[in-house]
């Protein structure tokens, strides 16, 4: 169960590899969730069938838990990944140019995936806040600060205080899609909703925003399996 303060209804959402996320309003009675899921079984079966078909079209590299290469299209970066088995309680990384070396109990695929996600968040903290700041200045839409997270159900969000949260997995998207997401969240500093006035502002800042909005709905395909929590 994932609580979202701005949610008005219960939403069911399949995660990238078939898990079910139940998004609920703040304070929702969790005891009601089994009945909600039971009532949506027909939709759930069809959604999972569609997802299986979509997964079959993905290249093998997206299913690797210990990839030899990592691509970050948002930054136009590609990294060679090396794994070195050493003593230690956890997998740690070292970055040298376009090479990443992970050391520790690298035979543990879950530990490797965790190490990769730790590196991904660090790279996102380096890259996304300056990008958001530049976009903010260009649009004339100020905000308070940036937070980098690894959300499962959202690419980004904006709080009532103007704090913008960005998903580190945005680095797997293409640059125009990330730019749109930044514009989307910056426009929420003026309208903390999806009202007609909000979308009018988005359209003024990015007239062809609709094609990027549609692209984000299928952008989960860009996230490799190790990138999911």
N, CA, C and O of each residue as an XYZ file, in Angstrom:
916
protein
N       0.849     -1.194      0.000
C       0.000      0.000      0.000
C       0.883      1.242      0.000
O       1.812      1.356      0.800
N       0.585      2.172     -0.905
C       1.342      3.413     -1.005
C       0.389      4.579     -0.769
O      -0.554      4.775     -1.536
N       0.628      5.344      0.278
C      -0.216      6.512      0.563
C       0.268      7.711     -0.234
O       1.460      8.021     -0.246
N      -0.657      8.380     -0.896
C      -0.359      9.625     -1.600
C      -1.358     10.679     -1.137
O      -2.559     10.533     -1.367
N      -0.880     11.731     -0.492
C      -1.791     12.738      0.064
C      -2.757     13.336     -0.955
O      -3.887     13.687     -0.613
N      -2.309     13.454     -2.219
C      -3.171     14.078     -3.226
C      -4.113     13.085     -3.909
O      -4.956     13.494     -4.707
N      -3.985     11.797     -3.612
C      -4.872     10.802     -4.211
C      -6.291     10.970     -3.665
O      -6.483     11.178     -2.467
N      -7.271     10.879     -4.547
C      -8.671     10.984     -4.129
C      -9.370      9.628     -4.118
O     -10.400      9.459     -3.467
N      -8.811      8.675     -4.834
C      -9.406      7.354     -4.932
C      -8.300      6.301     -4.829
O      -7.113      6.622     -4.874
N      -8.713      5.041     -4.690
C      -7.760      3.935     -4.689
C      -7.409      3.598     -6.139
O      -8.295      3.462     -6.983
N      -6.117      3.465     -6.420
C      -5.651      3.107     -7.760
C      -4.810      1.846     -7.669
O      -3.991      1.698     -6.762
N      -5.018      0.944     -8.612
C      -4.175     -0.234     -8.727
C      -3.210     -0.025     -9.888
O      -3.602      0.411    -10.971
N      -1.954     -0.340     -9.645
C      -0.953     -0.146    -10.684
C       0.029     -1.298    -10.659
O       0.583     -1.638     -9.614
N       0.240     -1.897    -11.828
C       1.223     -2.970    -11.920
C       2.613     -2.375    -11.971
O       2.871     -1.423    -12.707
N       3.509     -2.949    -11.177
C       4.905     -2.537    -11.279
C       5.488     -3.163    -12.534
O       4.827     -3.953    -13.209
N       6.730     -2.807    -12.844
C       7.317     -3.171    -14.118
C       7.306     -4.667    -14.399
O       7.100     -5.085    -15.539
N       7.529     -5.484    -13.357
C       7.643     -6.915    -13.580
C       6.525     -7.716    -12.915
O       6.723     -8.861    -12.508
N       5.334     -7.088    -12.810
C       4.159     -7.841    -12.416
C       3.679     -7.660    -10.996
O       2.594     -8.136    -10.664
N       4.431     -6.996    -10.145
C       3.966     -6.725     -8.791
C       2.815     -5.733     -8.807
O       2.662     -4.971     -9.762
N       2.015     -5.739     -7.768
C       0.850     -4.862     -7.704
C       1.060     -3.794     -6.640
O       1.288     -4.107     -5.471
N       0.981     -2.536     -7.051
C       1.024     -1.411     -6.127
C      -0.398     -0.888     -5.933
O      -1.118     -0.660     -6.905
N      -0.796     -0.701     -4.686
C      -2.116     -0.151     -4.367
C      -1.897      1.255     -3.818
O      -1.374      1.427     -2.717
N      -2.301      2.252     -4.592
C      -2.124      3.653     -4.211
C      -3.413      4.143     -3.574
O      -4.485      4.037     -4.171
N      -3.311      4.681     -2.363
C      -4.508      5.077     -1.612
C      -4.360      6.499     -1.084
O      -3.243      6.994     -0.939
N      -5.488      7.164     -0.793
C      -5.417      8.485     -0.137
C      -4.852      8.351      1.273
O      -4.887      7.271      1.863
N      -4.348      9.423      1.793
C      -3.802      9.418      3.143
C      -4.900      9.051      4.147
O      -6.015      9.569      4.083
N      -4.563      8.150      5.073
C      -5.514      7.748      6.089
C      -6.486      6.672      5.660
O      -7.424      6.361      6.394
N      -6.284      6.095      4.486
C      -7.219      5.078      3.985
C      -7.167      3.826      4.860
O      -6.097      3.436      5.330
N      -8.305      3.207      5.073
C      -8.415      2.000      5.898
C      -7.877      0.807      5.092
O      -8.513      0.365      4.136
N      -6.715      0.295      5.478
C      -6.072     -0.791      4.727
C      -6.898     -2.069      4.711
O      -6.688     -2.924      3.851
N      -7.834     -2.213      5.644
C      -8.659     -3.418      5.692
C      -9.589     -3.520      4.483
O     -10.106     -4.597      4.187
N      -9.801     -2.410      3.788
C     -10.684     -2.416      2.620
C      -9.976     -2.868      1.349
O     -10.628     -3.150      0.344
N      -8.650     -2.940      1.383
C      -7.882     -3.202      0.162
C      -8.190     -4.568     -0.454
O      -8.368     -4.631     -1.670
N      -8.265     -5.677      0.314
C      -8.563     -6.973     -0.323
C      -9.852     -6.955     -1.142
O      -9.919     -7.560     -2.212
N     -10.866     -6.266     -0.644
C     -12.135     -6.206     -1.378
C     -11.981     -5.410     -2.670
O     -12.564     -5.766     -3.694
N     -11.195     -4.331     -2.623
C     -10.967     -3.524     -3.821
C     -10.233     -4.344     -4.877
O     -10.600     -4.330     -6.051
N      -9.188     -5.063     -4.448
C      -8.420     -5.883     -5.388
C      -9.287     -7.001     -5.960
O      -9.221     -7.293     -7.154
N     -10.091     -7.620     -5.116
C     -10.964     -8.701     -5.583
C     -11.938     -8.208     -6.648
O     -12.225     -8.921     -7.610
N     -12.441     -6.995     -6.476
C     -13.405     -6.438     -7.429
C     -12.763     -6.103     -8.770
O     -13.458     -5.955     -9.775
N     -11.424     -5.982     -8.786
C     -10.727     -5.607    -10.026
C      -9.983     -6.788    -10.654
O      -9.063     -6.583    -11.446
N     -10.368     -8.013    -10.314
C      -9.629     -9.177    -10.805
C      -9.665     -9.303    -12.325
O      -8.661     -9.675    -12.932
N     -10.797     -9.000    -12.948
C     -10.871     -9.082    -14.416
C      -9.890     -8.112    -15.053
O      -9.148     -8.479    -15.964
N      -9.888     -6.869    -14.572
C      -8.928     -5.881    -15.089
C      -7.508     -6.336    -14.840
O      -6.648     -6.190    -15.709
N      -7.247     -6.891    -13.653
C      -5.897     -7.284    -13.278
C      -5.380     -8.397    -14.191
O      -4.229     -8.357    -14.625
N      -6.229     -9.393    -14.486
C      -5.806    -10.484    -15.378
C      -5.474     -9.951    -16.771
O      -4.473    -10.343    -17.370
N      -6.314     -9.060    -17.278
C      -6.070     -8.511    -18.619
C      -4.816     -7.644    -18.639
O      -4.033     -7.694    -19.588
N      -4.626     -6.841    -17.574
C      -3.450     -5.972    -17.510
C      -2.169     -6.791    -17.443
O      -1.176     -6.443    -18.082
N      -2.183     -7.871    -16.677
C      -0.991     -8.712    -16.576
C      -0.702     -9.433    -17.892
O       0.459     -9.634    -18.248
N      -1.746     -9.819    -18.608
C      -1.557    -10.455    -19.916
C      -0.931     -9.474    -20.899
O      -0.019     -9.831    -21.646
N      -1.427     -8.225    -20.894
C      -0.840     -7.201    -21.769
C       0.615     -6.955    -21.400
O       1.474     -6.800    -22.267
N       0.874     -6.923    -20.097
C       2.238     -6.662    -19.650
C       3.185     -7.778    -20.070
O       4.318     -7.509    -20.470
N       2.733     -9.033    -19.982
C       3.586    -10.148    -20.414
C       3.957    -10.019    -21.881
O       5.091    -10.298    -22.270
N       2.995     -9.597    -22.693
C       3.271     -9.397    -24.115
C       4.298     -8.280    -24.317
O       5.205     -8.402    -25.141
N       4.149     -7.200    -23.563
C       5.082     -6.081    -23.682
C       6.484     -6.482    -23.235
O       7.469     -6.077    -23.852
N       6.582     -7.272    -22.171
C       7.884     -7.687    -21.664
C       8.625     -8.553    -22.668
O       9.854     -8.514    -22.731
N       7.892     -9.335    -23.454
C       8.526    -10.195    -24.446
C       9.260     -9.383    -25.516
O      10.180     -9.885    -26.161
N       8.847     -8.132    -25.698
C       9.468     -7.293    -26.735
C      10.728     -6.584    -26.256
O      11.414     -5.948    -27.056
N      11.047     -6.682    -24.958
C      12.201     -5.983    -24.411
C      13.477     -6.779    -24.639
O      13.452     -8.010    -24.617
N      14.606     -6.081    -24.860
C      15.880     -6.791    -25.038
C      16.325     -7.465    -23.754
O      15.897     -7.097    -22.661
N      17.195     -8.463    -23.903
C      17.637     -9.252    -22.751
C      18.303     -8.395    -21.680
O      18.205     -8.714    -20.494
N      18.983     -7.307    -22.073
C      19.737     -6.513    -21.101
C      18.839     -5.911    -20.022
O      19.318     -5.594    -18.933
N      17.549     -5.749    -20.305
C      16.660     -5.162    -19.311
C      16.326     -6.122    -18.175
O      15.818     -5.702    -17.136
N      16.608     -7.404    -18.367
C      16.303     -8.391    -17.348
C      17.533     -8.786    -16.530
O      17.426     -9.589    -15.603
N      18.685     -8.236    -16.860
C      19.913     -8.598    -16.173
C      19.971     -7.964    -14.787
O      19.678     -6.779    -14.631
N      20.347     -8.752    -13.785
C      20.534     -8.218    -12.452
C      21.976     -7.795    -12.220
O      22.287     -7.103    -11.251
N      22.864     -8.229    -13.138
C      24.283     -7.916    -13.021
C      24.785     -7.507    -14.413
O      25.539     -8.245    -15.048
N      24.362     -6.334    -14.877
C      24.652     -5.943    -16.264
C      26.129     -5.637    -16.487
O      26.836     -5.198    -15.579
N      26.577     -5.878    -17.714
C      27.945     -5.535    -18.091
C      28.033     -4.099    -18.603
O      29.123     -3.550    -18.764
N      26.875     -3.504    -18.856
C      26.827     -2.134    -19.383
C      25.591     -1.440    -18.837
O      24.535     -2.057    -18.696
N      25.722     -0.167    -18.532
C      24.589      0.643    -18.090
C      24.492      1.865    -18.983
O      25.471      2.589    -19.163
N      23.318      2.094    -19.540
C      23.075      3.253    -20.394
C      22.152      4.229    -19.676
O      21.132      3.831    -19.112
N      22.516      5.509    -19.701
C      21.688      6.581    -19.159
C      21.376      7.553    -20.296
O      22.087      8.543    -20.469
N      20.323      7.284    -21.073
C      20.014      8.131    -22.227
C      19.810      9.601    -21.891
O      20.156     10.471    -22.690
N      19.249      9.891    -20.708
C      18.992     11.281    -20.326
C      20.275     12.110    -20.321
O      20.244     13.312    -20.588
N      21.409     11.460    -20.015
C      22.696     12.158    -19.924
C      23.613     11.812    -21.084
O      24.741     12.300    -21.160
N      23.122     10.961    -21.996
C      23.943     10.482    -23.118
C      25.229      9.828    -22.605
O      26.317     10.090    -23.119
N      25.089      8.975    -21.587
C      26.228      8.313    -20.968
C      26.052      6.792    -21.021
O      24.947      6.272    -20.865
N      27.160      6.102    -21.244
C      27.191      4.642    -21.198
C      28.380      4.213    -20.353
O      29.492      4.704    -20.546
N      28.148      3.302    -19.420
C      29.185      2.847    -18.498
C      29.447      1.356    -18.684
O      28.522      0.558    -18.834
N      30.737      0.998    -18.669
C      31.133     -0.403    -18.577
C      31.157     -0.774    -17.100
O      31.678     -0.020    -16.277
N      30.589     -1.943    -16.756
C      30.469     -2.334    -15.358
C      31.321     -3.573    -15.094
O      31.212     -4.574    -15.802
N      32.171     -3.498    -14.065
C      33.025     -4.607    -13.655
C      32.639     -5.040    -12.247
O      32.210     -4.221    -11.435
N      32.792     -6.325    -11.962
C      32.434     -6.867    -10.660
C      33.644     -7.598    -10.078
O      34.254     -8.436    -10.742
N      33.977     -7.275     -8.851
C      35.142     -7.863     -8.188
C      34.712     -8.419     -6.835
O      34.242     -7.686     -5.966
N      34.884     -9.729     -6.676
C      34.496    -10.378     -5.425
C      35.536    -10.106     -4.352
O      36.696    -10.495     -4.490
N      35.118     -9.434     -3.274
C      36.007     -9.136     -2.156
C      35.259     -9.362     -0.858
O      34.038     -9.523     -0.851
N      36.002     -9.373      0.242
C      35.362     -9.490      1.555
C      34.622     -8.192      1.862
O      35.067     -7.107      1.488
N      33.514     -8.314      2.529
C      32.747     -7.126      2.897
C      31.292     -7.478      3.083
O      30.807     -8.476      2.550
N      30.606     -6.662      3.837
C      29.197     -6.934      4.139
C      28.270     -6.462      3.028
O      27.140     -6.938      2.921
N      28.738     -5.527      2.197
C      27.869     -4.994      1.154
C      28.672     -4.676     -0.096
O      29.899     -4.584     -0.066
N      27.955     -4.513     -1.182
C      28.586     -4.166     -2.458
C      28.754     -2.657     -2.530
O      27.796     -1.910     -2.332
N      29.971     -2.208     -2.811
C      30.255     -0.779     -2.948
C      30.801     -0.529     -4.343
O      31.276     -1.448     -5.009
N      30.729      0.723     -4.779
C      31.158      1.030     -6.143
C      32.271      2.071     -6.145
O      32.435      2.853     -5.209
N      33.022      2.045     -7.233
C      34.008      3.082     -7.530
C      33.814      3.464     -8.984
O      33.650      2.598     -9.843
N      33.834      4.767     -9.265
C      33.601      5.255    -10.621
C      34.877      5.884    -11.153
O      35.467      6.766    -10.528
N      35.287      5.411    -12.318
C      36.470      5.956    -12.964
C      36.143      6.204    -14.430
O      36.090      5.275    -15.236
N      35.923      7.479    -14.761
C      35.521      7.785    -16.133
C      34.197      7.125    -16.449
O      33.212      7.322    -15.738
N      34.169      6.336    -17.522
C      32.955      5.631    -17.921
C      32.990      4.165    -17.502
O      32.355      3.319    -18.131
N      33.735      3.868    -16.436
C      33.797      2.510    -15.892
C      33.332      2.518    -14.443
O      33.743      3.361    -13.646
N      32.467      1.562    -14.119
C      32.006      1.372    -12.747
C      32.532      0.032    -12.259
O      32.379     -0.986    -12.933
N      33.150      0.036    -11.087
C      33.622     -1.212    -10.499
C      32.906     -1.444     -9.185
O      32.939     -0.604     -8.285
N      32.257     -2.594     -9.085
C      31.545     -2.964     -7.872
C      32.338     -4.059     -7.159
O      32.739     -5.047     -7.773
N      32.553     -3.875     -5.881
C      33.329     -4.826     -5.085
C      32.549     -5.225     -3.848
O      31.783     -4.436     -3.296
N      32.757     -6.470     -3.420
C      32.051     -6.994     -2.263
C      31.497     -8.361     -2.587
O      32.071     -9.077     -3.408
N      30.387     -8.746     -1.961
C      29.779    -10.056     -2.239
C      28.997    -10.038     -3.555
O      27.770    -10.136     -3.551
N      29.713     -9.913     -4.686
C      29.066     -9.696     -5.980
C      28.367    -10.938     -6.528
O      27.661    -10.853     -7.533
N      28.555    -12.097     -5.876
C      27.787    -13.275     -6.283
C      26.324    -13.159     -5.861
O      25.468    -13.899     -6.346
N      26.051    -12.237     -4.967
C      24.686    -11.978     -4.503
C      24.044    -10.969     -5.454
O      24.350     -9.778     -5.404
N      23.153    -11.452     -6.318
C      22.564    -10.579     -7.348
C      21.736     -9.451     -6.739
O      21.721     -8.339     -7.268
N      21.052     -9.728     -5.637
C      20.280     -8.673     -4.978
C      21.202     -7.583     -4.430
O      20.885     -6.396     -4.505
N      22.352     -7.998     -3.875
C      23.312     -7.023     -3.354
C      23.877     -6.176     -4.486
O      24.083     -4.974     -4.321
N      24.129     -6.802     -5.640
C      24.623     -6.053     -6.792
C      23.591     -5.042     -7.273
O      23.920     -3.895     -7.577
N      22.340     -5.484     -7.337
C      21.282     -4.573     -7.768
C      21.164     -3.395     -6.812
O      20.964     -2.259     -7.243
N      21.287     -3.660     -5.518
C      21.235     -2.582     -4.522
C      22.406     -1.623     -4.724
O      22.231     -0.407     -4.640
N      23.596     -2.160     -4.989
C      24.752     -1.300     -5.238
C      24.570     -0.444     -6.478
O      24.950      0.727     -6.486
N      23.995     -1.016     -7.522
C      23.730     -0.262     -8.747
C      22.736      0.862     -8.494
O      22.900      1.970     -9.004
N      21.699      0.574     -7.702
C      20.710      1.618     -7.391
C      21.324      2.726     -6.544
O      20.978      3.896     -6.706
N      22.234      2.365     -5.640
C      22.919      3.380     -4.833
C      23.717      4.314     -5.737
O      23.694      5.533     -5.566
N      24.420      3.728     -6.698
C      25.172      4.560     -7.652
C      24.221      5.426     -8.490
O      24.497      6.601     -8.729
N      23.099      4.836     -8.934
C      22.153      5.579     -9.771
C      21.636      6.817     -9.037
O      21.551      7.894     -9.626
N      21.292      6.669     -7.755
C      20.810      7.825     -6.988
C      21.896      8.889     -6.878
O      21.615     10.083     -6.979
N      23.135      8.452     -6.669
C      24.228      9.412     -6.566
C      24.412     10.168     -7.879
O      24.627     11.380     -7.874
N      24.327      9.456     -9.002
C      24.475     10.128    -10.304
C      23.304     11.082    -10.545
O      23.485     12.165    -11.101
N      22.107     10.676    -10.125
C      20.941     11.550    -10.282
C      21.071     12.800     -9.431
O      20.660     13.878     -9.860
N      21.640     12.681     -8.222
C      21.833     13.860     -7.365
C      22.815     14.843     -7.987
O      22.725     16.048     -7.753
N      23.752     14.330     -8.777
C      24.699     15.198     -9.458
C      24.056     15.905    -10.650
O      24.314     17.082    -10.900
N      23.216     15.170    -11.380
C      22.746     15.650    -12.676
C      21.402     16.367    -12.660
O      21.235     17.373    -13.349
N      20.445     15.869    -11.887
C      19.082     16.393    -12.005
C      18.855     17.759    -11.351
O      18.181     18.594    -11.954
N      19.386     18.038    -10.134
C      19.148     19.362     -9.553
C      19.658     20.523    -10.415
O      18.933     21.506    -10.567
N      20.876     20.460    -10.990
C      21.302     21.562    -11.876
C      20.419     21.692    -13.114
O      20.151     22.801    -13.578
N      19.974     20.572    -13.639
C      19.099     20.572    -14.811
C      17.778     21.248    -14.473
O      17.286     22.076    -15.239
N      17.204     20.896    -13.323
C      15.951     21.530    -12.888
C      16.156     23.024    -12.667
O      15.307     23.831    -13.047
N      17.280     23.396    -12.055
C      17.557     24.805    -11.796
C      17.645     25.596    -13.104
O      17.113     26.702    -13.198
N      18.306     25.036    -14.100
C      18.429     25.700    -15.396
C      17.070     25.856    -16.072
O      16.767     26.905    -16.640
N      16.258     24.807    -16.006
C      14.925     24.863    -16.603
C      14.045     25.872    -15.872
O      13.269     26.590    -16.502
N      14.159     25.929    -14.564
C      13.400     26.882    -13.758
C      13.713     28.320    -14.158
O      12.811     29.142    -14.317
N      14.994     28.610    -14.317
C      15.406     29.961    -14.699
C      14.910     30.308    -16.096
O      14.486     31.437    -16.343
N      14.962     29.338    -17.014
C      14.528     29.589    -18.391
C      13.025     29.860    -18.467
O      12.575     30.653    -19.294
N      12.249     29.198    -17.601
C      10.791     29.346    -17.637
C      10.273     30.443    -16.724
O       9.127     30.873    -16.855
N      11.110     30.899    -15.800
C      10.645     31.877    -14.817
C       9.690     31.268    -13.804
O       8.749     31.922    -13.355
N       9.935     30.007    -13.445
C       9.092     29.311    -12.469
C       9.981     28.859    -11.314
O      10.565     27.778    -11.385
N      10.099     29.653    -10.260
C      10.977     29.302     -9.136
C      10.394     28.203     -8.257
O       9.182     27.988     -8.245
N      11.254     27.513     -7.527
C      10.869     26.470     -6.584
C      11.788     26.575     -5.380
O      12.727     27.371     -5.391
N      11.538     25.787     -4.344
C      12.325     25.902     -3.120
C      13.561     25.018     -3.124
O      14.670     25.511     -2.919
N      13.391     23.716     -3.354
C      14.542     22.816     -3.383
C      14.181     21.529     -4.112
O      13.018     21.288     -4.437
N      15.195     20.709     -4.362
C      15.019     19.443     -5.066
C      15.357     18.278     -4.152
O      16.307     18.342     -3.372
N      14.570     17.210     -4.254
C      14.844     15.972     -3.530
C      14.885     14.841     -4.550
O      14.010     14.752     -5.412
N      15.897     13.974     -4.461
C      16.009     12.838     -5.369
C      15.557     11.587     -4.639
O      16.036     11.290     -3.545
N      14.635     10.854     -5.247
C      14.110      9.638     -4.648
C      14.098      8.513     -5.685
O      14.549      8.688     -6.817
N      13.578      7.361     -5.278
C      13.462      6.217     -6.180
C      12.052      5.670     -6.174
O      11.845      4.475     -5.959
N      11.067      6.547     -6.413
C       9.665      6.154     -6.319
C       9.318      5.030     -7.303
O       9.916      4.910     -8.372
N       8.351      4.226     -6.917
C       7.880      3.149     -7.792
C       6.751      3.611     -8.700
O       6.574      3.053     -9.783
N       5.989      4.608     -8.293
C       4.763      4.939     -9.035
C       4.763      6.343     -9.628
O       3.832      6.692    -10.353
N       5.766      7.152     -9.347
C       5.742      8.531     -9.840
C       7.122      8.933    -10.351
O       8.149      8.568     -9.781
N       7.113      9.697    -11.443
C       8.369     10.243    -11.966
C       8.797     11.473    -11.185
O       9.986     11.785    -11.118
N       7.845     12.166    -10.598
C       8.174     13.369     -9.845
C       6.951     13.886     -9.122
O       5.839     13.407     -9.342
N       7.159     14.871     -8.254
C       6.049     15.500     -7.542
C       6.494     16.868     -7.048
O       7.686     17.165     -6.982
N       5.513     17.694     -6.702
C       5.786     19.031     -6.182
C       4.907     19.250     -4.959
O       3.695     19.044     -5.015
N       5.513     19.664     -3.862
C       4.753     19.869     -2.627
C       4.189     21.288     -2.585
O       4.540     22.141     -3.400
N       3.312     21.515     -1.617
C       2.710     22.828     -1.458
C       3.771     23.881     -1.124
O       3.552     25.067     -1.369
N       4.903     23.472     -0.576
C       5.987     24.400     -0.242
C       6.974     24.603     -1.379
O       7.981     25.293     -1.220
N       6.685     24.000     -2.527
C       7.565     24.183     -3.674
C       8.777     23.277     -3.677
O       9.771     23.572     -4.341
N       8.710     22.158     -2.930
C       9.781     21.169     -2.941
C       9.484     20.163     -4.048
O       8.440     19.511     -4.028
N      10.384     20.032     -5.005
C      10.186     19.139     -6.142
C      10.988     17.861     -5.928
O      12.206     17.904     -5.758
N      10.300     16.729     -5.937
C      10.930     15.416     -5.838
C      11.061     14.833     -7.242
O      10.109     14.841     -8.022
N      12.242     14.331     -7.549
C      12.492     13.733     -8.857
C      12.953     12.294     -8.672
O      13.716     11.984     -7.758
N      12.484     11.435     -9.542
C      12.823     10.025     -9.496
C      14.181      9.807    -10.165
O      14.401     10.250    -11.292
N      15.086      9.126     -9.468
C      16.415      8.884    -10.041
C      16.332      8.070    -11.333
O      17.252      8.115    -12.151
N      15.239      7.325    -11.526
C      15.086      6.505    -12.732
C      14.804      7.335    -13.979
O      14.767      6.806    -15.090
N      14.608      8.630    -13.791
C      14.472      9.514    -14.955
C      15.699      9.439    -15.855
O      15.604      9.727    -17.048
N      16.838      9.061    -15.310
C      18.061      8.990    -16.112
C      17.978      7.933    -17.200
O      18.769      7.957    -18.143
N      17.028      6.998    -17.084
C      16.850      5.972    -18.118
C      15.997      6.465    -19.282
O      15.896      5.788    -20.305
N      15.385      7.632    -19.137
C      14.521      8.172    -20.185
C      15.339      9.000    -21.169
O      16.500      9.321    -20.914
N      14.723      9.339    -22.287
C      15.360     10.234    -23.248
C      15.282     11.673    -22.737
O      14.389     12.018    -21.964
N      16.210     12.492    -23.170
C      16.300     13.867    -22.670
C      14.996     14.657    -22.840
O      14.587     15.329    -21.893
N      14.325     14.612    -23.995
C      13.090     15.398    -24.126
C      12.009     14.988    -23.128
O      11.234     15.829    -22.672
N      11.954     13.695    -22.788
C      10.959     13.238    -21.818
C      11.272     13.765    -20.421
O      10.367     14.148    -19.679
N      12.561     13.784    -20.063
C      12.945     14.324    -18.759
C      12.666     15.826    -18.713
O      12.159     16.340    -17.716
N      12.998     16.519    -19.788
C      12.753     17.962    -19.833
C      11.270     18.261    -19.635
O      10.906     19.196    -18.922
N      10.417     17.455    -20.274
C       8.980     17.652    -20.077
C       8.583     17.425    -18.626
O       7.801     18.198    -18.072
N       9.110     16.376    -18.003
C       8.763     16.092    -16.613
C       9.169     17.249    -15.712
O       8.434     17.599    -14.789
N      10.325     17.846    -15.967
C      10.762     18.996    -15.170
C       9.795     20.165    -15.348
O       9.439     20.835    -14.380
N       9.376     20.403    -16.583
C       8.415     21.479    -16.851
C       7.088     21.178    -16.158
O       6.467     22.060    -15.565
N       6.669     19.922    -16.244
C       5.415     19.490    -15.611
C       5.413     19.821    -14.122
O       4.448     20.384    -13.606
N       6.501     19.468    -13.432
C       6.555     19.709    -11.985
C       6.732     21.192    -11.669
O       6.165     21.674    -10.688
N       7.485     21.912    -12.455
C       7.654     23.349    -12.214
C       6.323     24.089    -12.369
O       6.064     25.049    -11.643
N       5.492     23.659    -13.292
C       4.183     24.294    -13.453
C       3.296     24.057    -12.225
O       2.374     24.830    -11.964
N       3.572     23.003    -11.487
C       2.817     22.754    -10.251
C       3.167     23.764     -9.163
O       2.442     23.864     -8.173
N       4.243     24.505     -9.315
C       4.529     25.561     -8.333
C       3.516     26.690     -8.445
O       3.350     27.468     -7.505
N       2.837     26.788     -9.585
C       1.775     27.790     -9.775
C       0.390     27.202     -9.503
O      -0.473     27.868     -8.930
N       0.185     25.962     -9.914
C      -1.117     25.306     -9.763
C      -0.869     23.897     -9.241
O      -0.396     23.034     -9.981
N      -1.183     23.663     -7.982
C      -0.901     22.368     -7.353
C      -2.055     21.397     -7.614
O      -2.630     20.821     -6.691
N      -2.373     21.235     -8.901
C      -3.476     20.375     -9.314
C      -3.320     20.117    -10.813
O      -2.328     20.526    -11.416
N      -4.293     19.444    -11.408
C      -4.290     19.241    -12.857
C      -5.534     19.909    -13.451
O      -6.273     19.309    -14.232
N      -5.735     21.135    -13.066
C      -6.884     21.903    -13.531
C      -6.654     22.391    -14.961
O      -5.570     22.233    -15.523
N      -7.695     22.986    -15.531
C      -7.593     23.570    -16.871
C      -6.509     24.650    -16.902
O      -5.754     24.749    -17.869
N      -6.437     25.451    -15.849
C      -5.428     26.511    -15.784
C      -4.022     25.926    -15.732
O      -3.086     26.470    -16.318
N      -3.888     24.809    -15.021
C      -2.572     24.163    -14.955
C      -2.130     23.714    -16.344
O      -1.018     24.028    -16.769
N      -2.991     22.981    -17.058
C      -2.604     22.473    -18.372
C      -2.404     23.604    -19.376
O      -1.595     23.474    -20.295
N      -3.123     24.702    -19.216
C      -2.907     25.860    -20.086
C      -1.502     26.421    -19.879
O      -0.844     26.836    -20.833
N      -1.045     26.429    -18.611
C       0.318     26.895    -18.323
C       1.353     25.949    -18.932
O       2.334     26.394    -19.528
N       1.130     24.655    -18.779
C       2.048     23.674    -19.368
C       2.131     23.879    -20.880
O       3.216     23.843    -21.461
N       0.986     24.093    -21.504
C       0.971     24.264    -22.961
C       1.697     25.534    -23.393
O       2.331     25.558    -24.448
N       1.609     26.583    -22.588
C       2.343     27.808    -22.920
C       3.852     27.569    -22.846
O       4.612     28.104    -23.653
N       4.271     26.777    -21.890
C       5.701     26.515    -21.719
C       6.212     25.471    -22.717
O       7.373     25.513    -23.125
N       5.330     24.524    -23.112
C       5.725     23.454    -24.031
C       4.506     23.078    -24.873
O       3.740     22.195    -24.488
N       4.316     23.739    -26.018
C       3.085     23.565    -26.804
C       2.774     22.120    -27.197
O       1.600     21.759    -27.277
N       3.784     21.284    -27.446
C       3.507     19.908    -27.866
C       3.657     18.918    -26.702
O       4.089     17.782    -26.893
N       3.295     19.365    -25.500
C       3.502     18.543    -24.307
C       2.761     17.208    -24.360
O       3.185     16.249    -23.716
N       1.665     17.128    -25.114
C       0.837     15.917    -25.081
C       1.598     14.678    -25.535
O       1.366     13.589    -25.011
N       2.497     14.826    -26.495
C       3.220     13.639    -26.955
C       4.194     13.138    -25.895
O       4.474     11.941    -25.823
N       4.711     14.050    -25.071
C       5.600     13.623    -23.994
C       4.815     13.016    -22.841
O       5.283     12.086    -22.184
N       3.622     13.545    -22.599
C       2.762     12.974    -21.569
C       2.434     11.524    -21.918
O       2.437     10.655    -21.046
N       2.151     11.266    -23.193
C       1.855      9.902    -23.628
C       3.093      9.017    -23.515
O       2.992      7.854    -23.125
N       4.263      9.564    -23.853
C       5.498      8.775    -23.792
C       5.813      8.343    -22.374
O       6.314      7.237    -22.168
N       5.534      9.187    -21.387
C       5.834      8.844    -19.999
C       4.997      7.670    -19.501
O       5.411      6.951    -18.592
N       3.834      7.477    -20.088
C       2.988      6.367    -19.632
C       3.616      5.014    -19.955
O       3.371      4.032    -19.254
N       4.427      4.959    -21.014
C       5.081      3.709    -21.396
C       6.565      3.708    -21.058
O       7.288      2.788    -21.439
N       7.022      4.727    -20.349
C       8.462      4.870    -20.110
C       9.029      3.838    -19.155
O      10.249      3.711    -19.048
N       8.160      3.081    -18.444
C       8.645      2.032    -17.545
C       9.500      1.022    -18.298
O      10.362      0.371    -17.706
N       9.264      0.886    -19.612
C      10.043     -0.070    -20.407
C      11.524      0.294    -20.444
O      12.363     -0.549    -20.763
N      11.845      1.535    -20.122
C      13.236      1.983    -20.151
C      14.009      1.597    -18.892
O      15.234      1.711    -18.859
N      13.304      1.143    -17.862
C      13.958      0.865    -16.581
C      14.404     -0.592    -16.528
O      13.552     -1.479    -16.591
N      15.706     -0.882    -16.414
C      16.151     -2.268    -16.295
C      15.683     -2.878    -14.976
O      15.346     -2.164    -14.032
N      15.670     -4.179    -14.929
C      15.121     -4.860    -13.760
C      15.856     -4.469    -12.468
O      15.224     -4.333    -11.421
N      17.171     -4.289    -12.533
C      17.907     -3.949    -11.312
C      17.522     -2.569    -10.786
O      17.766     -2.263     -9.619
N      16.926     -1.739    -11.630
C      16.564     -0.396    -11.216
C      15.327     -0.338    -10.354
O      15.074      0.687     -9.720
N      14.536     -1.414    -10.308
C      13.339     -1.433     -9.484
C      13.693     -1.832     -8.059
O      14.517     -2.718     -7.834
N      13.060     -1.165     -7.104
C      13.317     -1.470     -5.675
C      12.862     -2.891     -5.341
O      12.994     -3.329     -4.198
